[in-house]
């Protein structure tokens, strides 16, 4: 089906490029990238080349060529996002170190996949960077990266039930790239920073409850007798690949996708949240801290604690450290004057007290002074809920501010016209 779909998409996109004339001339390089995917389709989908074969390497080379063409095209129109590149490199680097390196016995294949992943990160960071192109670029290349991750989990790590997502996400990525090419003759979109600022709180107010619902359902279906008790078990327990003799239970998938959704929500909201911070250097530090937080959450989704606990803990430190830096930057009045001082300092003092109690509980358990449960799991949940409350508060404030700023000019226009 792919060998029929991709030529059809090539014909459609070529028609729009030819019709667009001079304005679409640079899009032929992007079209060549779409055509190069057929090389990978032939070796990976049609021939179903085994992992250790030269055919699989040829397929990886075909998709690498496609990404290089898209990078060459995007470099003419876009500026890459170093924070997105860092976040993806951090989380995928931990994923490779914890899961891919032990699973791949062929150094040649490991080197090829590492290079391909690096090229994919560059193309996605360009597509999600600053440009006035169609948003279909960021969706298309992000879906392709997601499809590649499903191949790594489904074909290399043998994780069940994920193979079905490979074809769906891959076809969706090709369609999005085709749509982006077909829009070559459309006038570049104006920068709409205020519109994005107004949309940012919705990622927390809508995506946050979705991620929370996934976590709660993971607790409900966790295969533990009689049920998962949040005061007796850490939250990461739900993401284990094996629980009470059950391999890859449903709660594992729900937990991982909930963490991935949380990372996406954080990455979309933190740049808008930086408007509360005053000073260019502090804003830049704030956004890098947000990238560290999102990268840590994604690393936790990719590496369960029972696979490599040390690397799993690195993701924990990244998520907590990034959140702590953002909280510290938004506490002083000289940095953030929109929130009341009572709210800012109360959140900081409460968070520091919880962290101190959490560390004391861990030390007490290590030296056998106190039991692990219910103290450590309970404090963990309290820390997580505090961070959620912090995000929700600023999402509501940002939502009200952006709506008020646009409502006041409308009121004035109506008053003048009347």
N, C-alpha and C positions, 0 to 999 in steps of 0.2 A: 504494500500500500504506500509506503514511503517513496518508493521509486516511481510511483505515479503522482503522488501529491507534490513532491518537491519540484518536478518539472512544470507542473501546472502553476505553482507559486512563482517560479522563475519567469514563465511567460507573462503572467499578470503583472508582476513588478517591472519587467522589461518594457511592457506597453506603457506604463505610467512614466517611466524614465524617458522614453523616446518622446512621449507627448509633452513632457515638461520642458524639453529643450535644454538651453544652456544652464538654466537654474538647477537642473538635475544631473549635470555632468559628473559631479563628484560621487554620485550615488552608484555609479557603475562598480566602484570598489566594494561597496556594501553588497551589491548584487553578486559579485564574485565570491564573497564570503558565504552567501546563501547557497551558491552553486557548489562550493567546496564541501558543504555538509553531506553531499551525495557520496563523497568518497568514504566518509565515516559510516554512512548508512549502508553502503554496499558491504563493507567488511564486518561491521558489528551487527547489523540487522538482517541482511540478506544471507550472508555466509555464516553468521553466528560463530565467528572465529573464537576459539578458546583463549583464555587469558594468557597462556604461555606461548601462543603462536605469534608468528610475524604478522599475520593478518590483523590481530588485535592492535598491534603497534601501528600498522598502516591506518587503521580506523582512527586511532588517537591522533596520528599525524594529520589526517584529513580535517578533523575538528580543530586542531591547533592552527591549521592554515586558515580556516574560516574565522577564528578569533583574531588572527593577525590582520586579516583584511578589514574586519570591523574596527580594530584598533586604529589602523591607518586611516579609515574614514572618520572615526570619531575625533581623532587628533586634529582634524581640520575644522571641526565645529564645536568641540567641547573642551572643558577643562576638568581634569580628573579630580576626584575627591580623595585626598590622602587618608581621611578618617575612615571612610568605607573600606579602602584598601587595607588599612591597618586592622580593622575589626575582622574582616574576612581572613586575612593572613594569620591573625592570632588564633581564631577559633579553628580554622582548617588545619593550621600547623599542629595544634594540640590533637586534633582528630587523626592526622597522619601519624604522629608520634605514638599515640595510644593504640590505634586500631589497624591502620593500614600497613605500617612497617612490619608488625608481627605476622600479618596475614599474607604478605607478598614475599615469596621466596626468590623471585627473579629480580636481581639488581637492575637489569635493563628495563623491566616493566615499571619498577618503582621510580626510576629516574624519569621515564617518559611521563608517568602520571603526575609527578611532582612538577615538571616543567609545564605540563598542560594546565594544572591547577593554578600555577602562577600566572600564566597568560590569561586564564579565565578571570582571575581576580582583577587584573588590569583592565580588561574589557568591561567588566561590570562596574568598576569604579569610575570609568569614563562615562558609561551610559547613565549612571546615577549621579554624575557630577553636575557642573554648571553648564547648561547649554539651552538653546531655544528650539531644539528639535522636538519631534513628537515623543510623547511619554511612552509610546509603544516600544521604544528602544530599551528603556530600563526594565519594562516588564518582560520583554522578549529575552534579553540576556540573563536576567535574574532567573527566569523559568528554566533556561538552559542549564544554569549552574545547579538549580534544584534537581533537574533531571539527572545530571552527572552524579550528584550526591546519592540519588536513589539507585543508580547503577553500582556505585561503590558499596552501598549497603546490601542491595539485592543480589548482585552477581559475585562480588568479592567476599563480603562478610557473611553471605548466606542468611541474611535476616529475612524471615518469612513475611509474606503479604505486601512487600514493597515493590515487587516487580510490576504490579499493575499501574503504579504511578509513573513509571518511566515513560511509557508511550504517550500517556495523556499529557504530561507536562512538556514532553519534547515537541509534540505536534502543536501545542499551544504556543511554545516559544517560536517555532517557525512561522506560525500565522502572525504573531506579533511583529516579528522582524519584517515580514512581507508588508504588513500594514504601515510600518514605519517607512519603508522604502517607497511605497505607493503615495505617501504624503509628501514627496519631495518637492512638488510644485506649490504646495500650500505655503502661504507667507509665514515666516518664522513667528512663533508666538511671542508676545511681549512678556517681559518679566512680570510675574504676578506674585511678588513676595507677600503682599498683604493677603491675597487670597489663600496662599499656602499657610499663612499664619492663622487665618480663621479656621482652616480645616484641621490644623494640628491637634487641637484639644479633642476632636472627635475620635482620634486614634486611641486616646486613653479612655474616653467616656464610652466608647463602643467596643473597642478591641480588648480593653481591660476586663470587662465582665465576661467576654468570650473565653479569654485565657483562664479566668477564675473558674468558669463553668467546666472547662476541661480538667482542671486540677481536682475539682470536687467530684466529678464523675470518675476520675482515676482512683480517688479514695474509695468510692462506692464499689468499684469492680475489682479492687485489689484482692488477690487470692490469699488472704491471710485469715486465720480463724480467731475470733468470730468476725472481726471487721478491722479495718485500718483505724487506729486511734491516733489522732494528730498530737496528743499529749505524750504518747509513748514511743512514736517512731519519727525519725527525721523525714522531711519532705522528699529528699532524694531517694528514699527507700522505694518510692513508687516507680522510679525510673530504672530499677535493676532489671537486667536481662533474664534473671531467674529468681523466682520467689516461691518458696515452699515446693520445690520440685517442678514448677510450671515454667517452661521455656518461653520467653518473650510473651508475657501475659498482656492483656489489653491495656492495663494501666501503664505499661512501659511506653506504648505508642502515644497514649493520651498525655502522659507527662512530658515526653520529648516534644510533641507538637505544641503543647502549652508553653514550654520554655522558648521554643522558636518563635511563637507568636508574641511572647513578651519581649523578646529581643527586637522583633520588627516594630512593635509599638514604641519601644524606647528609642530606637534609631530614628523614627519619624517624628517623635515629639520633642526630643532634647534640643535640636537646633532652634525650634521655635521657643522653647523654654529659656534659651539664652538671652531673650530680649529683656528678661528681668535683671540681668547682670549688666552693670555699667563698666565701661572700659574695654577697649579692643583686646588687650592681652588677657584680661579675665574672661571675656567671652570665648576667646580661643581656647583657653585652658578648660573652661566649662564644657565646650563641645568635645574636646578630646577625652575628658572624663566620661562624658556620655557614651562616646565610642567604646571606651574601655568597659563600661558597664554592659552595653549591648553585646560586646564580644565575649565577655564572661558568661552571660546568659546562653549565648549560642554554643559556647564550648561545653557547658553543662548539659545541653540538649544532645550533643554529639557523643559525649564520653560519660557513661554512667559510672557511679562510684565503685561498683563491683567489677568494672573492667580494669581501670587504672585509677586508684583512689588518689594518688599523688597528683596526677595531671587533672583529675576532677577537682581537686582542691585549688589548683591554680585558677581554674575558672571561677570558683567561689571567691577567691581573694580579688580577682579582677572585677567581678560584679559588685562586691561590697566596697572595694576601694574606689571605683568610679563613682558610685553613689555617694560615698562619704565626701569626696572632693566637691561634688556638686552641692551637697548640703552645706558644707563649710563656706563655699563661695556665695551662697544665697542668704546667709545669715546676717552679716553686718549691714547696717542701714546705708552705708555709703555705696554698697554694691546693689542693694535691692530695697527700693523705697515704696514699691507697690504693695507689699504685704505688711500687715501690722507687726510691730516689734514683738508683741506677745506671742504671735503665731511662730515667728521665725526662731526666737530663742527657746520657746517651749519645745519645738521639734528637735532642736539641737541637743538640749539638755536631756530630753527623754531618750533620744537615740544613743547618746553617750552612756547613759545609765544602763540601757539594755545591753549595749556591747560589753560594758564592764561586767555586768552580771553573767552574761553569756561566757566570757572568757574565764571568770572565776568558777563557773560551773564545770567547764571543761577541765580546768586544773584540778578542781576537787575530785572529779571522776578519775582523772589520770593517777592521782596520788591516793585513790581509794578512800577518800574522805566522805564522798557522797555518791549516790547512784546516778547513772546516766539519765534515766527517765524518772519522773516526768519533767525534770528541770531543763535539760538542754533542748529537747524537742519543743517544749512550750515557749522558751525564750526565742528559739529560731522562728517560730510562727509569729511571735509578737514583733520581731524585727521586720519580717516580710510585710506584715500588715501595716506597720508604721511607714515603710517605704511606699506602699500602695496608697495609703492615706495622704502622704506628702505629694505624690504625683497627682492624685485626684483633686486635691485642694488647688494646686496651681493650674490644672486643666480647667477647672471651673472659673478661676479668676481670669485666665486668658480668654476663655470663651466669652465672659461678660465684658471684658475690656474691648475686645475686637468688635463685638456687636454694638457696644455703646459708641465707639469711635466712628462707626459708620452711620449710626442712627442720628447723631447730633447734626451732621451736615444736612441730612434729609429733613430734619425738623426745621432747620433754618431756611432751607429752600422753600418749604411749604409756607413758612411764615412770611417770607418776602413776596411770594406769589399771591398770597391772600391780601 
